[in-house]
């Protein structure tokens, strides 16, 4: 008798043994690896792993950058002040102008947004 489909673990499965940050959105602690992890939900891609970080704050900033890049400054719920990301927001506006998009929304479009 088999044990099921044996498919790849989902991002949610990978988070089940992690501890969610009480301070920051999108941040989890992995006690087995002793690192803080950043995960961000991206509508066209689902929950994406942004990386492992030495500090909770670094993971929170990685989450913020991913949220701003992929959700846009109006929709993203971030951990730190938007002013902290002025340079990133300007890059996103410039990208949207270049792509003929509304620079006030700078919504991420597929992989292009994720590589900024």
Secondary structure, DSSP 8 states (H G I E B T S, - for coil): ---S------HHHHHTTSEE-SSSTTEEEETTTTEEEEEEEETTTEEEEEEEESSHHHHHHHHHHHHHHHH-TTT---SS-GGGGHHHHHHHHHHHHHTTS-TTT----HHHHHT-
